[in-house]
């Protein structure tokens, strides 16, 4: 087989494997990486590098592998945008965690978020208690959105913190 075509095929296989593995094992707080997560990512990248380029360790082989990963990611994003079934396969639906000050314990268990983590997220939004939350949703991108109501002015406040709570759930 042509060495460049070999890099392309290997890179696509590794990309698909990683997408499936991340989907199956969850995207557990990707923006809040701890030391163990960073080590895991570094080891995975080192492990799959050789699987992608094989014996072709040339600059050309590395650039082709990187280009294939960018193209594969672009195609997956386009498929998610144009095909609802594919999108739902790749991403979970939003989950309501709190409604009118009441925590949905089943939803918390489903998405594997502890009550302490939920309370922390609520405080990060500037709300001093779950009882004051009108609606809290775990969004598809892993962020927790919080809608609260100011008791005095009866004005609704919406805030969204870029904090990932990506968990695998079914």
Residue pairs with C-beta under 8 A, 6 or more apart in sequence:
1 9
3 56
3 61
4 56
4 60
4 61
4 64
6 54
6 56
7 52
7 53
7 54
7 56
7 61
7 64
7 65
7 68
8 64
8 68
10 51
10 52
10 53
10 54
10 65
11 52
11 53
11 64
11 65
11 68
11 69
11 72
12 68
12 72
13 51
14 48
14 51
14 52
15 68
15 69
15 72
15 73
16 72
17 48
18 44
18 48
19 76
19 90
23 90
23 168
24 168
25 168
26 112
26 166
26 167
26 168
26 169
27 142
27 164
27 166
27 167
27 168
28 37
28 166
28 167
28 168
29 37
29 142
29 163
29 164
29 165
29 166
30 142
30 164
30 166
31 142
31 162
31 163
31 164
32 163
32 164
33 41
52 65
53 61
53 62
53 65
54 61
76 90
79 86
79 87
80 86
80 87
80 90
80 91
81 87
91 140
92 140
92 169
93 140
94 137
94 138
94 139
94 140
95 107
95 110
95 111
95 137
95 138
95 169
96 104
96 107
96 135
96 136
96 137
97 103
97 104
97 107
97 108
97 111
97 113
97 118
97 136
97 137
97 138
97 144
98 104
98 118
98 122
98 130
98 133
98 135
98 136
98 146
99 134
99 135
99 136
100 134
100 135
101 130
101 131
101 132
101 133
101 134
103 115
103 118
103 130
107 138
108 114
108 115
108 118
110 169
110 170
111 138
111 165
111 167
111 169
112 167
112 168
112 169
113 138
113 165
113 167
117 165
118 130
118 136
118 144
119 130
121 136
121 144
121 146
121 161
121 163
121 165
122 129
122 130
122 133
122 136
122 146
124 161
124 163
125 144
125 146
125 148
125 159
125 160
125 161
126 157
126 159
127 133
127 146
127 148
132 148
132 149
132 151
133 146
133 147
133 148
134 147
134 148
134 149
134 156
135 145
135 146
135 147
136 144
136 145
136 146
136 147
137 144
137 145
138 144
138 165
139 145
139 160
141 164
141 166
142 163
142 164
142 165
142 166
143 160
143 161
143 162
143 163
143 164
143 165
144 160
144 161
144 163
144 165
145 158
145 159
145 160
146 158
146 159
146 160
147 156
147 157
147 158
148 156
148 157
149 155
149 156
149 157
150 156
150 157
